[in-house]
């Protein structure tokens, strides 16, 4: 049986298209905006962290931002999100350690993180050393390693979205995205939003 798409039944040679509700579509747009922005600066970047504010609320609180966001004279959709990059993300700790120490205020509707990682093929799992430093060295020198950039975003309401880019296929059309590509990172991000 074929999966339905937005345009009708899936064709055997075409992947199924996810139908997204407005809130998830807004999160997807914010994650993809962040991914495209970060990609402009190339690779080998430190981790980044973004607050996701409801655009409508942001413009009400800061009316001058409407022009900067290209919204002069327009009413943003209820679910639209604006990424706000956080300055001074510590570089002497892992992103996971940073996230464990964060609790976002109620005005922040969601958050997103950008991180670059080395990924090894599943066949390498049994060979990874237990020691963290040795494991890092092993991964960095493995001939089949893949550099990836992950952008993961969540909202207080439970929407989740990721975008993943491989350095080996560094083009916008090759970015893979979906709701659960990196579930552990999404779960960790969501804990920063719990009241």
C-alpha positions as CSV (number, residue, x, y, z in Angstrom):
1,X,0.0,0.0,0.0
2,X,1.3,3.5,-0.8
3,X,1.4,6.3,1.6
4,X,-0.7,9.4,0.8
5,X,1.0,12.6,-0.1
6,X,-0.2,16.2,-0.2
7,X,-0.9,15.8,-3.9
8,X,-2.7,12.4,-3.7
9,X,-1.5,8.8,-3.5
10,X,2.2,8.2,-3.5
11,X,3.8,6.9,-6.7
12,X,6.0,3.8,-6.3
13,X,9.1,5.9,-7.3
14,X,8.3,8.8,-5.0
15,X,8.7,9.0,-1.2
16,X,5.7,9.7,0.9
17,X,5.2,13.3,2.0
18,X,4.4,14.1,5.6
19,X,1.3,16.2,6.2
20,X,2.1,18.6,9.0
21,X,-0.2,20.6,11.2
22,X,0.4,24.4,11.3
23,X,2.5,24.3,14.5
24,X,4.8,21.6,13.2
25,X,5.1,23.3,9.9
26,X,6.1,26.5,11.6
27,X,8.8,24.7,13.7
28,X,10.1,23.0,10.5
29,X,10.4,26.4,8.8
30,X,12.3,27.8,11.8
31,X,14.7,24.8,11.9
32,X,15.3,25.0,8.1
33,X,15.9,28.7,8.4
34,X,18.5,28.1,11.1
35,X,20.1,25.3,9.0
36,X,20.4,27.5,5.9
37,X,21.8,30.4,8.0
38,X,24.4,28.3,9.7
39,X,25.4,26.6,6.4
40,X,26.3,30.0,5.0
41,X,29.2,30.1,7.4
42,X,30.6,26.7,6.5
43,X,31.8,23.9,8.7
44,X,33.9,23.5,11.9
45,X,31.7,25.8,13.9
46,X,31.0,25.7,17.6
47,X,27.5,24.6,18.8
48,X,24.8,27.3,18.7
49,X,21.6,27.7,20.7
50,X,18.4,29.5,19.7
51,X,15.4,30.6,21.5
52,X,12.2,30.3,19.4
53,X,9.8,33.1,20.0
54,X,6.3,33.3,18.6
55,X,6.7,35.9,16.0
56,X,3.3,37.5,16.8
57,X,4.2,37.9,20.5
58,X,7.7,39.2,19.6
59,X,6.3,41.9,17.3
60,X,3.7,43.0,19.9
61,X,6.5,43.3,22.5
62,X,9.0,44.9,20.1
63,X,7.0,46.7,17.3
64,X,10.2,48.0,15.6
65,X,11.1,44.4,14.9
66,X,8.3,44.1,12.4
67,X,10.3,46.0,9.8
68,X,13.5,44.0,10.5
69,X,11.5,40.8,10.0
70,X,9.9,42.0,6.8
71,X,6.5,42.1,8.4
72,X,5.6,45.8,8.2
73,X,1.9,46.1,7.8
74,X,1.4,42.3,8.1
75,X,0.0,40.2,10.8
76,X,2.2,37.1,11.4
77,X,0.5,33.7,11.5
78,X,-0.3,32.5,15.0
79,X,2.2,29.6,14.8
80,X,5.1,31.5,13.1
81,X,8.4,31.3,15.1
82,X,11.4,33.6,15.0
83,X,14.8,32.1,15.9
84,X,16.8,34.3,18.3
85,X,20.5,33.2,18.5
86,X,21.9,33.1,22.0
87,X,25.2,34.8,22.5
88,X,28.0,33.4,24.6
89,X,27.2,29.7,24.5
90,X,30.1,28.2,26.5
91,X,32.7,26.5,24.2
92,X,34.5,24.7,27.1
93,X,31.6,22.3,27.7
94,X,29.6,20.0,25.4
95,X,26.3,21.2,24.2
96,X,24.7,18.4,26.3
97,X,26.3,19.9,29.4
98,X,25.1,23.4,28.5
99,X,21.6,22.2,27.9
100,X,21.4,20.4,31.3
101,X,22.0,23.8,33.0
102,X,19.3,25.8,31.0
103,X,15.7,26.6,31.8
104,X,14.0,28.9,29.4
105,X,11.6,31.6,30.6
106,X,7.9,31.3,29.7
107,X,8.2,33.8,26.9
108,X,10.3,31.3,25.0
109,X,8.0,29.0,23.1
110,X,10.7,26.7,21.9
111,X,14.4,26.2,21.4
112,X,16.8,24.9,18.8
113,X,20.4,23.7,18.9
114,X,23.0,23.3,16.2
115,X,25.8,20.8,16.7
116,X,28.4,19.2,14.4
117,X,29.3,15.6,15.1
118,X,31.3,12.7,13.6
119,X,29.1,9.7,12.8
120,X,30.5,6.2,12.3
121,X,28.9,3.3,10.4
122,X,27.1,0.8,12.7
123,X,29.8,-1.8,11.9
124,X,32.3,0.4,13.9
125,X,30.2,0.3,17.1
126,X,32.0,-2.7,18.6
127,X,35.4,-1.2,18.1
128,X,34.8,2.2,19.9
129,X,36.9,2.5,23.0
130,X,35.3,3.0,26.4
131,X,37.5,6.0,27.3
132,X,36.0,9.2,25.9
133,X,39.3,10.7,24.7
134,X,40.2,7.4,23.0
135,X,36.7,7.2,21.4
136,X,37.0,10.7,20.1
137,X,40.4,10.0,18.6
138,X,39.1,6.7,17.1
139,X,36.1,8.4,15.5
140,X,38.3,11.3,14.1
141,X,40.6,8.8,12.4
142,X,38.1,6.3,11.2
143,X,38.2,6.1,7.4
144,X,34.4,5.8,7.1
145,X,33.5,8.6,9.4
146,X,30.9,11.2,8.3
147,X,30.8,14.8,9.5
148,X,27.2,15.9,10.1
149,X,25.6,19.1,11.2
150,X,22.4,18.7,13.1
151,X,19.8,21.3,13.8
152,X,17.2,20.1,16.3
153,X,14.2,22.2,17.5
154,X,11.3,21.6,19.9
155,X,8.4,23.6,21.3
156,X,6.6,23.7,24.6
157,X,3.6,22.1,23.0
158,X,5.7,19.0,22.0
159,X,6.4,19.7,18.3
160,X,9.8,18.3,17.2
161,X,11.9,18.8,14.0
162,X,15.4,18.1,12.9
163,X,17.5,18.9,9.9
164,X,20.7,17.0,9.1
165,X,23.4,17.9,6.6
166,X,26.4,15.7,5.7
167,X,29.6,17.4,4.8
168,X,30.1,14.9,2.0
169,X,26.9,16.1,0.5
170,X,27.0,19.8,1.4
171,X,24.2,21.2,-0.6
172,X,20.7,22.5,0.4
173,X,18.8,19.9,-1.6
174,X,20.7,17.1,0.3
175,X,19.5,18.2,3.8
176,X,17.5,15.5,5.4
177,X,14.7,16.5,7.8
178,X,12.1,15.0,9.9
179,X,10.4,14.9,13.4
180,X,12.7,12.3,15.1
181,X,16.1,12.1,13.4
182,X,18.0,12.7,16.7
183,X,15.5,11.8,19.5
184,X,18.0,12.0,22.4
185,X,18.9,15.6,21.5
186,X,15.2,16.5,21.0
187,X,14.4,15.0,24.4
188,X,17.2,17.0,26.1
189,X,16.1,20.2,24.4
190,X,12.5,19.6,25.6
191,X,13.7,19.3,29.2
192,X,14.9,22.9,29.0
193,X,11.4,24.1,28.4
194,X,9.6,22.3,31.3
195,X,8.1,24.8,33.7
